[in-house]
């Protein structure tokens, strides 16, 4: 499953971060690394962007980028 498909309030664990080059590096720099637990906070009315909570802070990412992050349910 990917992060974009997780429901609001659901906690998931990142298993893999996809993407190429700069995009992947940017996602990893934001703390989206394998093993991190993430909770879906909010989703914009049109479905994009998605607000997530991880490592004590909130982060908003595009739905397209969330689709590159593989997760498992906790």
mmCIF file of the N, C-alpha and C atoms, coordinates in Angstrom:
data_MODEL
# 
_entry.id   MODEL 
# 
loop_
_atom_site.group_PDB 
_atom_site.id 
_atom_site.type_symbol 
_atom_site.label_atom_id 
_atom_site.label_alt_id 
_atom_site.label_comp_id 
_atom_site.label_asym_id 
_atom_site.label_entity_id 
_atom_site.label_seq_id 
_atom_site.pdbx_PDB_ins_code 
_atom_site.Cartn_x 
_atom_site.Cartn_y 
_atom_site.Cartn_z 
_atom_site.occupancy 
_atom_site.B_iso_or_equiv 
_atom_site.pdbx_formal_charge 
_atom_site.auth_seq_id 
_atom_site.auth_comp_id 
_atom_site.auth_asym_id 
_atom_site.auth_atom_id 
_atom_site.pdbx_PDB_model_num 
ATOM 1   N N  . UNK A 1 1  ? 0.853   -1.170 0.000  1.00 0.00 ? 1  UNK A N  1 
ATOM 2   C CA . UNK A 1 1  ? 0.000   0.000  0.000  1.00 0.00 ? 1  UNK A CA 1 
ATOM 3   C C  . UNK A 1 1  ? 0.899   1.234  0.000  1.00 0.00 ? 1  UNK A C  1 
ATOM 4   N N  . UNK A 1 2  ? 0.393   2.321  -0.547 1.00 0.00 ? 2  UNK A N  1 
ATOM 5   C CA . UNK A 1 2  ? 1.154   3.571  -0.543 1.00 0.00 ? 2  UNK A CA 1 
ATOM 6   C C  . UNK A 1 2  ? 0.521   4.563  0.437  1.00 0.00 ? 2  UNK A C  1 
ATOM 7   N N  . UNK A 1 3  ? 1.284   5.568  0.813  1.00 0.00 ? 3  UNK A N  1 
ATOM 8   C CA . UNK A 1 3  ? 0.852   6.547  1.806  1.00 0.00 ? 3  UNK A CA 1 
ATOM 9   C C  . UNK A 1 3  ? -0.405  7.295  1.366  1.00 0.00 ? 3  UNK A C  1 
ATOM 10  N N  . UNK A 1 4  ? -0.560  7.536  0.084  1.00 0.00 ? 4  UNK A N  1 
ATOM 11  C CA . UNK A 1 4  ? -1.733  8.271  -0.399 1.00 0.00 ? 4  UNK A CA 1 
ATOM 12  C C  . UNK A 1 4  ? -3.034  7.517  -0.168 1.00 0.00 ? 4  UNK A C  1 
ATOM 13  N N  . UNK A 1 5  ? -2.984  6.195  -0.003 1.00 0.00 ? 5  UNK A N  1 
ATOM 14  C CA . UNK A 1 5  ? -4.181  5.386  0.177  1.00 0.00 ? 5  UNK A CA 1 
ATOM 15  C C  . UNK A 1 5  ? -4.559  5.188  1.638  1.00 0.00 ? 5  UNK A C  1 
ATOM 16  N N  . UNK A 1 6  ? -3.737  5.661  2.571  1.00 0.00 ? 6  UNK A N  1 
ATOM 17  C CA . UNK A 1 6  ? -4.042  5.527  3.996  1.00 0.00 ? 6  UNK A CA 1 
ATOM 18  C C  . UNK A 1 6  ? -5.177  6.482  4.377  1.00 0.00 ? 6  UNK A C  1 
ATOM 19  N N  . UNK A 1 7  ? -5.985  6.062  5.345  1.00 0.00 ? 7  UNK A N  1 
ATOM 20  C CA . UNK A 1 7  ? -7.139  6.849  5.774  1.00 0.00 ? 7  UNK A CA 1 
ATOM 21  C C  . UNK A 1 7  ? -6.746  7.871  6.835  1.00 0.00 ? 7  UNK A C  1 
ATOM 22  N N  . UNK A 1 8  ? -7.560  8.905  6.981  1.00 0.00 ? 8  UNK A N  1 
ATOM 23  C CA . UNK A 1 8  ? -7.324  9.925  8.009  1.00 0.00 ? 8  UNK A CA 1 
ATOM 24  C C  . UNK A 1 8  ? -7.340  9.264  9.381  1.00 0.00 ? 8  UNK A C  1 
ATOM 25  N N  . UNK A 1 9  ? -6.343  9.583  10.197 1.00 0.00 ? 9  UNK A N  1 
ATOM 26  C CA . UNK A 1 9  ? -6.220  9.017  11.534 1.00 0.00 ? 9  UNK A CA 1 
ATOM 27  C C  . UNK A 1 9  ? -5.465  7.704  11.587 1.00 0.00 ? 9  UNK A C  1 
ATOM 28  N N  . UNK A 1 10 ? -5.204  7.100  10.465 1.00 0.00 ? 10 UNK A N  1 
ATOM 29  C CA . UNK A 1 10 ? -4.508  5.812  10.409 1.00 0.00 ? 10 UNK A CA 1 
ATOM 30  C C  . UNK A 1 10 ? -3.011  6.004  10.620 1.00 0.00 ? 10 UNK A C  1 
ATOM 31  N N  . UNK A 1 11 ? -2.409  5.088  11.394 1.00 0.00 ? 11 UNK A N  1 
ATOM 32  C CA . UNK A 1 11 ? -0.965  5.093  11.576 1.00 0.00 ? 11 UNK A CA 1 
ATOM 33  C C  . UNK A 1 11 ? -0.366  3.978  10.724 1.00 0.00 ? 11 UNK A C  1 
ATOM 34  N N  . UNK A 1 12 ? 0.679   4.334  10.015 1.00 0.00 ? 12 UNK A N  1 
ATOM 35  C CA . UNK A 1 12 ? 1.362   3.386  9.140  1.00 0.00 ? 12 UNK A CA 1 
ATOM 36  C C  . UNK A 1 12 ? 2.864   3.514  9.338  1.00 0.00 ? 12 UNK A C  1 
ATOM 37  N N  . UNK A 1 13 ? 3.584   2.508  8.887  1.00 0.00 ? 13 UNK A N  1 
ATOM 38  C CA . UNK A 1 13 ? 5.046   2.512  8.979  1.00 0.00 ? 13 UNK A CA 1 
ATOM 39  C C  . UNK A 1 13 ? 5.616   2.496  7.570  1.00 0.00 ? 13 UNK A C  1 
ATOM 40  N N  . UNK A 1 14 ? 6.557   3.380  7.310  1.00 0.00 ? 14 UNK A N  1 
ATOM 41  C CA . UNK A 1 14 ? 7.177   3.472  5.988  1.00 0.00 ? 14 UNK A CA 1 
ATOM 42  C C  . UNK A 1 14 ? 8.096   2.272  5.776  1.00 0.00 ? 14 UNK A C  1 
ATOM 43  N N  . UNK A 1 15 ? 7.942   1.621  4.610  1.00 0.00 ? 15 UNK A N  1 
ATOM 44  C CA . UNK A 1 15 ? 8.796   0.479  4.282  1.00 0.00 ? 15 UNK A CA 1 
ATOM 45  C C  . UNK A 1 15 ? 9.766   0.792  3.146  1.00 0.00 ? 15 UNK A C  1 
ATOM 46  N N  . UNK A 1 16 ? 9.359   1.709  2.251  1.00 0.00 ? 16 UNK A N  1 
ATOM 47  C CA . UNK A 1 16 ? 10.211  2.028  1.100  1.00 0.00 ? 16 UNK A CA 1 
ATOM 48  C C  . UNK A 1 16 ? 9.860   3.416  0.578  1.00 0.00 ? 16 UNK A C  1 
ATOM 49  N N  . UNK A 1 17 ? 10.883  4.163  0.207  1.00 0.00 ? 17 UNK A N  1 
ATOM 50  C CA . UNK A 1 17 ? 10.684  5.482  -0.399 1.00 0.00 ? 17 UNK A CA 1 
ATOM 51  C C  . UNK A 1 17 ? 11.173  5.411  -1.835 1.00 0.00 ? 17 UNK A C  1 
ATOM 52  N N  . UNK A 1 18 ? 10.249  5.620  -2.770 1.00 0.00 ? 18 UNK A N  1 
ATOM 53  C CA . UNK A 1 18 ? 10.589  5.574  -4.184 1.00 0.00 ? 18 UNK A CA 1 
ATOM 54  C C  . UNK A 1 18 ? 10.920  6.958  -4.714 1.00 0.00 ? 18 UNK A C  1 
ATOM 55  N N  . UNK A 1 19 ? 10.944  7.084  -6.000 1.00 0.00 ? 19 UNK A N  1 
ATOM 56  C CA . UNK A 1 19 ? 11.278  8.358  -6.623 1.00 0.00 ? 19 UNK A CA 1 
ATOM 57  C C  . UNK A 1 19 ? 12.683  8.308  -7.186 1.00 0.00 ? 19 UNK A C  1 
ATOM 58  N N  . UNK A 1 20 ? 13.010  9.324  -7.939 1.00 0.00 ? 20 UNK A N  1 
ATOM 59  C CA . UNK A 1 20 ? 14.321  9.381  -8.574 1.00 0.00 ? 20 UNK A CA 1 
ATOM 60  C C  . UNK A 1 20 ? 15.093  10.604 -8.103 1.00 0.00 ? 20 UNK A C  1 
ATOM 61  N N  . UNK A 1 21 ? 16.376  10.435 -7.923 1.00 0.00 ? 21 UNK A N  1 
ATOM 62  C CA . UNK A 1 21 ? 17.304  11.524 -7.681 1.00 0.00 ? 21 UNK A CA 1 
ATOM 63  C C  . UNK A 1 21 ? 16.883  12.518 -6.620 1.00 0.00 ? 21 UNK A C  1 
ATOM 64  N N  . UNK A 1 22 ? 16.678  13.774 -7.044 1.00 0.00 ? 22 UNK A N  1 
ATOM 65  C CA . UNK A 1 22 ? 16.394  14.867 -6.119 1.00 0.00 ? 22 UNK A CA 1 
ATOM 66  C C  . UNK A 1 22 ? 15.103  14.664 -5.347 1.00 0.00 ? 22 UNK A C  1 
ATOM 67  N N  . UNK A 1 23 ? 14.075  14.129 -5.985 1.00 0.00 ? 23 UNK A N  1 
ATOM 68  C CA . UNK A 1 23 ? 12.810  13.912 -5.299 1.00 0.00 ? 23 UNK A CA 1 
ATOM 69  C C  . UNK A 1 23 ? 12.992  12.944 -4.138 1.00 0.00 ? 23 UNK A C  1 
ATOM 70  N N  . UNK A 1 24 ? 13.646  11.831 -4.378 1.00 0.00 ? 24 UNK A N  1 
ATOM 71  C CA . UNK A 1 24 ? 13.867  10.845 -3.312 1.00 0.00 ? 24 UNK A CA 1 
ATOM 72  C C  . UNK A 1 24 ? 14.693  11.453 -2.179 1.00 0.00 ? 24 UNK A C  1 
ATOM 73  N N  . UNK A 1 25 ? 15.726  12.190 -2.523 1.00 0.00 ? 25 UNK A N  1 
ATOM 74  C CA . UNK A 1 25 ? 16.566  12.842 -1.510 1.00 0.00 ? 25 UNK A CA 1 
ATOM 75  C C  . UNK A 1 25 ? 15.755  13.845 -0.689 1.00 0.00 ? 25 UNK A C  1 
ATOM 76  N N  . UNK A 1 26 ? 14.873  14.587 -1.356 1.00 0.00 ? 26 UNK A N  1 
ATOM 77  C CA . UNK A 1 26 ? 14.043  15.572 -0.657 1.00 0.00 ? 26 UNK A CA 1 
ATOM 78  C C  . UNK A 1 26 ? 13.108  14.879 0.327  1.00 0.00 ? 26 UNK A C  1 
ATOM 79  N N  . UNK A 1 27 ? 12.482  13.780 -0.089 1.00 0.00 ? 27 UNK A N  1 
ATOM 80  C CA . UNK A 1 27 ? 11.592  13.040 0.799  1.00 0.00 ? 27 UNK A CA 1 
ATOM 81  C C  . UNK A 1 27 ? 12.354  12.498 2.003  1.00 0.00 ? 27 UNK A C  1 
ATOM 82  N N  . UNK A 1 28 ? 13.532  11.944 1.769  1.00 0.00 ? 28 UNK A N  1 
ATOM 83  C CA . UNK A 1 28 ? 14.343  11.420 2.870  1.00 0.00 ? 28 UNK A CA 1 
ATOM 84  C C  . UNK A 1 28 ? 14.788  12.550 3.802  1.00 0.00 ? 28 UNK A C  1 
ATOM 85  N N  . UNK A 1 29 ? 15.155  13.703 3.262  1.00 0.00 ? 29 UNK A N  1 
ATOM 86  C CA . UNK A 1 29 ? 15.572  14.845 4.075  1.00 0.00 ? 29 UNK A CA 1 
ATOM 87  C C  . UNK A 1 29 ? 14.447  15.358 4.966  1.00 0.00 ? 29 UNK A C  1 
ATOM 88  N N  . UNK A 1 30 ? 13.198  15.187 4.524  1.00 0.00 ? 30 UNK A N  1 
ATOM 89  C CA . UNK A 1 30 ? 12.044  15.631 5.314  1.00 0.00 ? 30 UNK A CA 1 
ATOM 90  C C  . UNK A 1 30 ? 11.708  14.637 6.426  1.00 0.00 ? 30 UNK A C  1 
ATOM 91  N N  . UNK A 1 31 ? 12.451  13.546 6.538  1.00 0.00 ? 31 UNK A N  1 
ATOM 92  C CA . UNK A 1 31 ? 12.232  12.579 7.601  1.00 0.00 ? 31 UNK A CA 1 
ATOM 93  C C  . UNK A 1 31 ? 11.413  11.377 7.191  1.00 0.00 ? 31 UNK A C  1 
ATOM 94  N N  . UNK A 1 32 ? 11.083  11.268 5.921  1.00 0.00 ? 32 UNK A N  1 
ATOM 95  C CA . UNK A 1 32 ? 10.298  10.139 5.430  1.00 0.00 ? 32 UNK A CA 1 
ATOM 96  C C  . UNK A 1 32 ? 11.233  8.990  5.078  1.00 0.00 ? 32 UNK A C  1 
ATOM 97  N N  . UNK A 1 33 ? 11.745  8.340  6.115  1.00 0.00 ? 33 UNK A N  1 
ATOM 98  C CA . UNK A 1 33 ? 12.691  7.253  5.900  1.00 0.00 ? 33 UNK A CA 1 
ATOM 99  C C  . UNK A 1 33 ? 12.072  5.926  6.350  1.00 0.00 ? 33 UNK A C  1 
ATOM 100 N N  . UNK A 1 34 ? 12.501  4.815  5.768  1.00 0.00 ? 34 UNK A N  1 
ATOM 101 C CA . UNK A 1 34 ? 11.958  3.514  6.166  1.00 0.00 ? 34 UNK A CA 1 
ATOM 102 C C  . UNK A 1 34 ? 12.069  3.296  7.670  1.00 0.00 ? 34 UNK A C  1 
ATOM 103 N N  . UNK A 1 35 ? 10.992  2.755  8.254  1.00 0.00 ? 35 UNK A N  1 
ATOM 104 C CA . UNK A 1 35 ? 10.945  2.507  9.690  1.00 0.00 ? 35 UNK A CA 1 
ATOM 105 C C  . UNK A 1 35 ? 10.220  3.586  10.473 1.00 0.00 ? 35 UNK A C  1 
ATOM 106 N N  . UNK A 1 36 ? 9.954   4.722  9.844  1.00 0.00 ? 36 UNK A N  1 
ATOM 107 C CA . UNK A 1 36 ? 9.282   5.829  10.511 1.00 0.00 ? 36 UNK A CA 1 
ATOM 108 C C  . UNK A 1 36 ? 7.774   5.594  10.559 1.00 0.00 ? 36 UNK A C  1 
ATOM 109 N N  . UNK A 1 37 ? 7.179   5.853  11.729 1.00 0.00 ? 37 UNK A N  1 
ATOM 110 C CA . UNK A 1 37 ? 5.727   5.748  11.892 1.00 0.00 ? 37 UNK A CA 1 
ATOM 111 C C  . UNK A 1 37 ? 5.112   7.098  11.534 1.00 0.00 ? 37 UNK A C  1 
ATOM 112 N N  . UNK A 1 38 ? 4.076   7.056  10.714 1.00 0.00 ? 38 UNK A N  1 
ATOM 113 C CA . UNK A 1 38 ? 3.415   8.264  10.198 1.00 0.00 ? 38 UNK A CA 1 
ATOM 114 C C  . UNK A 1 38 ? 1.917   8.151  10.468 1.00 0.00 ? 38 UNK A C  1 
ATOM 115 N N  . UNK A 1 39 ? 1.286   9.273  10.864 1.00 0.00 ? 39 UNK A N  1 
ATOM 116 C CA . UNK A 1 39 ? -0.166  9.310  11.039 1.00 0.00 ? 39 UNK A CA 1 
ATOM 117 C C  . UNK A 1 39 ? -0.754  10.322 10.071 1.00 0.00 ? 39 UNK A C  1 
ATOM 118 N N  . UNK A 1 40 ? -1.800  9.943  9.370  1.00 0.00 ? 40 UNK A N  1 
ATOM 119 C CA . UNK A 1 40 ? -2.473  10.849 8.438  1.00 0.00 ? 40 UNK A CA 1 
ATOM 120 C C  . UNK A 1 40 ? -3.329  11.811 9.256  1.00 0.00 ? 40 UNK A C  1 
ATOM 121 N N  . UNK A 1 41 ? -3.060  13.108 9.152  1.00 0.00 ? 41 UNK A N  1 
ATOM 122 C CA . UNK A 1 41 ? -3.783  14.118 9.915  1.00 0.00 ? 41 UNK A CA 1 
ATOM 123 C C  . UNK A 1 41 ? -4.988  14.658 9.150  1.00 0.00 ? 41 UNK A C  1 
ATOM 124 N N  . UNK A 1 42 ? -4.740  15.171 7.950  1.00 0.00 ? 42 UNK A N  1 
ATOM 125 C CA . UNK A 1 42 ? -5.782  15.804 7.154  1.00 0.00 ? 42 UNK A CA 1 
ATOM 126 C C  . UNK A 1 42 ? -5.549  15.539 5.673  1.00 0.00 ? 42 UNK A C  1 
ATOM 127 N N  . UNK A 1 43 ? -6.634  15.643 4.927  1.00 0.00 ? 43 UNK A N  1 
ATOM 128 C CA . UNK A 1 43 ? -6.549  15.588 3.476  1.00 0.00 ? 43 UNK A CA 1 
ATOM 129 C C  . UNK A 1 43 ? -7.361  16.767 2.954  1.00 0.00 ? 43 UNK A C  1 
ATOM 130 N N  . UNK A 1 44 ? -6.805  17.531 2.044  1.00 0.00 ? 44 UNK A N  1 
ATOM 131 C CA . UNK A 1 44 ? -7.494  18.693 1.482  1.00 0.00 ? 44 UNK A CA 1 
ATOM 132 C C  . UNK A 1 44 ? -8.786  18.248 0.792  1.00 0.00 ? 44 UNK A C  1 
ATOM 133 N N  . UNK A 1 45 ? -9.765  19.149 0.682  1.00 0.00 ? 45 UNK A N  1 
ATOM 134 C CA . UNK A 1 45 ? -11.060 18.791 0.080  1.00 0.00 ? 45 UNK A CA 1 
ATOM 135 C C  . UNK A 1 45 ? -10.968 18.127 -1.295 1.00 0.00 ? 45 UNK A C  1 
ATOM 136 N N  . UNK A 1 46 ? -10.037 18.518 -2.104 1.00 0.00 ? 46 UNK A N  1 
ATOM 137 C CA . UNK A 1 46 ? -9.895  17.910 -3.424 1.00 0.00 ? 46 UNK A CA 1 
ATOM 138 C C  . UNK A 1 46 ? -8.926  16.719 -3.409 1.00 0.00 ? 46 UNK A C  1 
ATOM 139 N N  . UNK A 1 47 ? -8.457  16.335 -2.206 1.00 0.00 ? 47 UNK A N  1 
ATOM 140 C CA . UNK A 1 47 ? -7.581  15.175 -2.074 1.00 0.00 ? 47 UNK A CA 1 
ATOM 141 C C  . UNK A 1 47 ? -6.102  15.475 -2.164 1.00 0.00 ? 47 UNK A C  1 
ATOM 142 N N  . UNK A 1 48 ? -5.743  16.712 -2.391 1.00 0.00 ? 48 UNK A N  1 
ATOM 143 C CA . UNK A 1 48 ? -4.333  17.072 -2.550 1.00 0.00 ? 48 UNK A CA 1 
ATOM 144 C C  . UNK A 1 48 ? -4.103  18.463 -1.999 1.00 0.00 ? 48 UNK A C  1 
ATOM 145 N N  . UNK A 1 49 ? -3.230  18.695 -1.057 1.00 0.00 ? 49 UNK A N  1 
ATOM 146 C CA . UNK A 1 49 ? -2.198  17.832 -0.481 1.00 0.00 ? 49 UNK A CA 1 
ATOM 147 C C  . UNK A 1 49 ? -2.699  17.032 0.730  1.00 0.00 ? 49 UNK A C  1 
ATOM 148 N N  . UNK A 1 50 ? -1.768  16.274 1.308  1.00 0.00 ? 50 UNK A N  1 
ATOM 149 C CA . UNK A 1 50 ? -2.037  15.442 2.477  1.00 0.00 ? 50 UNK A CA 1 
ATOM 150 C C  . UNK A 1 50 ? -1.159  15.934 3.618  1.00 0.00 ? 50 UNK A C  1 
ATOM 151 N N  . UNK A 1 51 ? -1.755  16.114 4.811  1.00 0.00 ? 51 UNK A N  1 
ATOM 152 C CA . UNK A 1 51 ? -0.973  16.506 5.983  1.00 0.00 ? 51 UNK A CA 1 
ATOM 153 C C  . UNK A 1 51 ? -0.735  15.275 6.833  1.00 0.00 ? 51 UNK A C  1 
ATOM 154 N N  . UNK A 1 52 ? 0.527   15.037 7.188  1.00 0.00 ? 52 UNK A N  1 
ATOM 155 C CA . UNK A 1 52 ? 0.894   13.879 7.994  1.00 0.00 ? 52 UNK A CA 1 
ATOM 156 C C  . UNK A 1 52 ? 1.651   14.331 9.235  1.00 0.00 ? 52 UNK A C  1 
ATOM 157 N N  . UNK A 1 53 ? 1.622   13.495 10.256 1.00 0.00 ? 53 UNK A N  1 
ATOM 158 C CA . UNK A 1 53 ? 2.369   13.760 11.493 1.00 0.00 ? 53 UNK A CA 1 
ATOM 159 C C  . UNK A 1 53 ? 3.446   12.691 11.621 1.00 0.00 ? 53 UNK A C  1 
ATOM 160 N N  . UNK A 1 54 ? 4.684   13.134 11.778 1.00 0.00 ? 54 UNK A N  1 
ATOM 161 C CA . UNK A 1 54 ? 5.796   12.211 11.974 1.00 0.00 ? 54 UNK A CA 1 
ATOM 162 C C  . UNK A 1 54 ? 6.881   12.890 12.778 1.00 0.00 ? 54 UNK A C  1 
ATOM 163 N N  . UNK A 1 55 ? 7.553   12.126 13.610 1.00 0.00 ? 55 UNK A N  1 
ATOM 164 C CA . UNK A 1 55 ? 8.698   12.610 14.383 1.00 0.00 ? 55 UNK A CA 1 
ATOM 165 C C  . UNK A 1 55 ? 8.423   13.908 15.135 1.00 0.00 ? 55 UNK A C  1 
ATOM 166 N N  . UNK A 1 56 ? 7.180   14.101 15.591 1.00 0.00 ? 56 UNK A N  1 
ATOM 167 C CA . UNK A 1 56 ? 6.849   15.270 16.400 1.00 0.00 ? 56 UNK A CA 1 
ATOM 168 C C  . UNK A 1 56 ? 6.482   16.521 15.626 1.00 0.00 ? 56 UNK A C  1 
ATOM 169 N N  . UNK A 1 57 ? 6.309   16.449 14.335 1.00 0.00 ? 57 UNK A N  1 
ATOM 170 C CA . UNK A 1 57 ? 5.908   17.626 13.557 1.00 0.00 ? 57 UNK A CA 1 
ATOM 171 C C  . UNK A 1 57 ? 4.948   17.242 12.439 1.00 0.00 ? 57 UNK A C  1 
ATOM 172 N N  . UNK A 1 58 ? 4.262   18.254 11.915 1.00 0.00 ? 58 UNK A N  1 
ATOM 173 C CA . UNK A 1 58 ? 3.351   18.039 10.795 1.00 0.00 ? 58 UNK A CA 1 
ATOM 174 C C  . UNK A 1 58 ? 4.052   18.387 9.491  1.00 0.00 ? 58 UNK A C  1 
ATOM 175 N N  . UNK A 1 59 ? 3.748   17.626 8.472  1.00 0.00 ? 59 UNK A N  1 
ATOM 176 C CA . UNK A 1 59 ? 4.350   17.809 7.158  1.00 0.00 ? 59 UNK A CA 1 
ATOM 177 C C  . UNK A 1 59 ? 3.248   17.674 6.121  1.00 0.00 ? 59 UNK A C  1 
ATOM 178 N N  . UNK A 1 60 ? 3.231   18.566 5.159  1.00 0.00 ? 60 UNK A N  1 
ATOM 179 C CA . UNK A 1 60 ? 2.257   18.503 4.079  1.00 0.00 ? 60 UNK A CA 1 
ATOM 180 C C  . UNK A 1 60 ? 2.989   18.134 2.798  1.00 0.00 ? 60 UNK A C  1 
ATOM 181 N N  . UNK A 1 61 ? 2.493   17.076 2.148  1.00 0.00 ? 61 UNK A N  1 
ATOM 182 C CA . UNK A 1 61 ? 3.104   16.630 0.897  1.00 0.00 ? 61 UNK A CA 1 
ATOM 183 C C  . UNK A 1 61 ? 2.028   16.434 -0.168 1.00 0.00 ? 61 UNK A C  1 
ATOM 184 N N  . UNK A 1 62 ? 2.452   16.491 -1.407 1.00 0.00 ? 62 UNK A N  1 
ATOM 185 C CA . UNK A 1 62 ? 1.524   16.282 -2.521 1.00 0.00 ? 62 UNK A CA 1 
ATOM 186 C C  . UNK A 1 62 ? 1.114   14.816 -2.588 1.00 0.00 ? 62 UNK A C  1 
ATOM 187 N N  . UNK A 1 63 ? -0.082  14.591 -3.089 1.00 0.00 ? 63 UNK A N  1 
ATOM 188 C CA . UNK A 1 63 ? -0.602  13.234 -3.232 1.00 0.00 ? 63 UNK A CA 1 
ATOM 189 C C  . UNK A 1 63 ? 0.292   12.404 -4.145 1.00 0.00 ? 63 UNK A C  1 
ATOM 190 N N  . UNK A 1 64 ? 0.799   13.025 -5.192 1.00 0.00 ? 64 UNK A N  1 
ATOM 191 C CA . UNK A 1 64 ? 1.692   12.336 -6.131 1.00 0.00 ? 64 UNK A CA 1 
ATOM 192 C C  . UNK A 1 64 ? 2.945   11.824 -5.422 1.00 0.00 ? 64 UNK A C  1 
ATOM 193 N N  . UNK A 1 65 ? 3.518   12.659 -4.537 1.00 0.00 ? 65 UNK A N  1 
ATOM 194 C CA . UNK A 1 65 ? 4.708   12.250 -3.788 1.00 0.00 ? 65 UNK A CA 1 
ATOM 195 C C  . UNK A 1 65 ? 4.361   11.162 -2.775 1.00 0.00 ? 65 UNK A C  1 
ATOM 196 N N  . UNK A 1 66 ? 3.185   11.266 -2.140 1.00 0.00 ? 66 UNK A N  1 
ATOM 197 C CA . UNK A 1 66 ? 2.753   10.257 -1.174 1.00 0.00 ? 66 UNK A CA 1 
ATOM 198 C C  . UNK A 1 66 ? 2.589   8.902  -1.856 1.00 0.00 ? 66 UNK A C  1 
ATOM 199 N N  . UNK A 1 67 ? 2.265   8.902  -3.130 1.00 0.00 ? 67 UNK A N  1 
ATOM 200 C CA . UNK A 1 67 ? 2.113   7.661  -3.881 1.00 0.00 ? 67 UNK A CA 1 
ATOM 201 C C  . UNK A 1 67 ? 3.422   6.937  -4.125 1.00 0.00 ? 67 UNK A C  1 
ATOM 202 N N  . UNK A 1 68 ? 4.530   7.587  -3.870 1.00 0.00 ? 68 UNK A N  1 
ATOM 203 C CA . UNK A 1 68 ? 5.845   6.964  -4.054 1.00 0.00 ? 68 UNK A CA 1 
ATOM 204 C C  . UNK A 1 68 ? 6.376   6.347  -2.757 1.00 0.00 ? 68 UNK A C  1 
ATOM 205 N N  . UNK A 1 69 ? 5.620   6.503  -1.671 1.00 0.00 ? 69 UNK A N  1 
ATOM 206 C CA . UNK A 1 69 ? 6.056   6.018  -0.365 1.00 0.00 ? 69 UNK A CA 1 
ATOM 207 C C  . UNK A 1 69 ? 5.244   4.778  0.009  1.00 0.00 ? 69 UNK A C  1 
ATOM 208 N N  . UNK A 1 70 ? 5.907   3.643  0.108  1.00 0.00 ? 70 UNK A N  1 
ATOM 209 C CA . UNK A 1 70 ? 5.226   2.388  0.463  1.00 0.00 ? 70 UNK A CA 1 
ATOM 210 C C  . UNK A 1 70 ? 5.160   2.261  1.966  1.00 0.00 ? 70 UNK A C  1 
ATOM 211 N N  . UNK A 1 71 ? 4.003   1.820  2.474  1.00 0.00 ? 71 UNK A N  1 
ATOM 212 C CA . UNK A 1 71 ? 3.775   1.712  3.909  1.00 0.00 ? 71 UNK A CA 1 
ATOM 213 C C  . UNK A 1 71 ? 3.062   0.398  4.243  1.00 0.00 ? 71 UNK A C  1 
ATOM 214 N N  . UNK A 1 72 ? 3.096   0.038  5.535  1.00 0.00 ? 72 UNK A N  1 
ATOM 215 C CA . UNK A 1 72 ? 2.315   -1.090 6.054  1.00 0.00 ? 72 UNK A CA 1 
ATOM 216 C C  . UNK A 1 72 ? 1.483   -0.580 7.230  1.00 0.00 ? 72 UNK A C  1 
ATOM 217 N N  . UNK A 1 73 ? 0.343   -1.212 7.472  1.00 0.00 ? 73 UNK A N  1 
ATOM 218 C CA . UNK A 1 73 ? -0.512  -0.854 8.607  1.00 0.00 ? 73 UNK A CA 1 
ATOM 219 C C  . UNK A 1 73 ? 0.132   -1.275 9.905  1.00 0.00 ? 73 UNK A C  1 
ATOM 220 N N  . UNK A 1 74 ? -0.150  -0.512 10.948 1.00 0.00 ? 74 UNK A N  1 
ATOM 221 C CA . UNK A 1 74 ? 0.309   -0.899 12.287 1.00 0.00 ? 74 UNK A CA 1 
ATOM 222 C C  . UNK A 1 74 ? -0.813  -1.532 13.057 1.00 0.00 ? 74 UNK A C  1 
# 
